[in-house]
Amino acid sequence: MSDSSQGPGWWQASDGRWYPPQSHPTQTTAPPPTYGAPPPVAYGDPAANKSGMPGWVKALLIIGGILVVLVGGCTVAVGVFANKVSNDLSKGCSFLSTAEAKKAFGTDVATLQLGGITKLANAALDTRVLRDAPSCMVTPGKDSKIGLSRIAKLESGDAKAAFAKELTNAKGTSTDKGNGLTVESEAYLSEEAVSLGDEAFCTSSFITGSSGVLVRKGNSLVYVSVSATAAQAQDVSKTGVGEIETTNCTVAQKVAKAVLNI
């Protein structure tokens, strides 16, 4: 306080003395700003979200993840991708509906048609057989008994020759390139004589843990590849790969029957 004004804002009280601006009764002192970390935002239980998300959303995440790797983590590209394909993913498989797949697989799954940019999902699937044929990805639902799987179907006027070629590849090939160089491909034939359709054979495990069956019925070829669950994969040391391959082939045959209406 002072006996006279000391500058702009100073005010005179009833006692005749002058006081600084900040002491005026109408002034309030703002709390000092805080610079700590913002409070956490609750997004729900991640596990619950994961188990409850639709199969097509899982597919979008899978393919989007592959796209991230290919483009070096560009989130803009992933966003464009998501907008472009999310509608297509939700339409399901053209030759086996989700309802039919659930019945054939005997567990909770969703079927999703792959085409165009969504073929990126093949990086996570078994494409050893009918690589270029129209394909669908099968995503497991909550508590599903299978892992990520693939169904491929090819209609061909020369299906018998196409089957023979696939069988030859499954047995492993050896190509002489000359100058003492021979290129060999790894065999993946598990069981050649499978009683299903006109002819069929089962495949052994792929790097993704997938195995299944190729079936020909008339001019139609169907390859169903089933992936083991994480729990099955962990038990390989106890059960052996052969048991998983047998289980996968059995399940795959049921699905192939559904696709071929056998």
C-alpha positions, 0 to 999 in steps of 0.5 A: 500500500501507499499514500499515493498511486504508484501507477496504472491499476492502483486503487484507493480504499476507504482508508484513503490509502492506495493499493496495488492492482492484484490486491483489489477485491474483484481480482482472483488468482488463477491456479498455476498451470500443471505440466504433468502427464495427462490422466489415462484414458480407458479404452476397455479390456483389450482382451475382451475387444480382441475376442469380440471383434468381428472376423472381417475386422481381424482380417483388416488388421492382419492385412493392414499389418502386412501393409505396414511392413511393406510400406515401412510403417506409413500410417497414411497408406494404411488409412487409405487401404482401410477405407478402400477394402473394409466394405469388401472384407465384410461381404464374406466368401463367394463360395462358402458363407460364414454360416456354412464355414462355422458348420464345416469347421465345427467352430466359430469362424468368419469367411472373407473373400480376398481380391486386389490389394487384400491378397496381401493376406496371402503372406500370412496364409498357405499358398503352396497349392492353387496359388493364383486361384480365387481364395478366401481367408478364414479368421478364427472367432472367440475360443475357436479350435483353428487358427488363420486358414485359407480356402481356394477354389478353381474351376478349370476345363483341364482340372485333371491336369491341374491336379496332377501338376499340384501333386507333382509339386507336392512331391518335390521337384528337381530341375537341372539348370545346367553347368552342374546346377540343380534346383530342388523344391521341398516336398509337402505331400503328407498323404497321397490317396485320400478317398474324397471326390475324384482324387485328393491328397493331404499336405504336410505342415507349412511354415505358418503351421498350416496343412490341409487337403486338395480335392478334385471333383469333376472340373472343380479343384478346392484346396483347404489349408487349416492352421493350428491354434497357438495351443496346438503349436505349443504342444507339438513337442508332445503330440508331434507334427504328424498328429496336427497334420492328421487333424488339419486334413480331417477338418479340411476334408469336411470344409472341402465337402461343403464347398463342393457339395459332396 
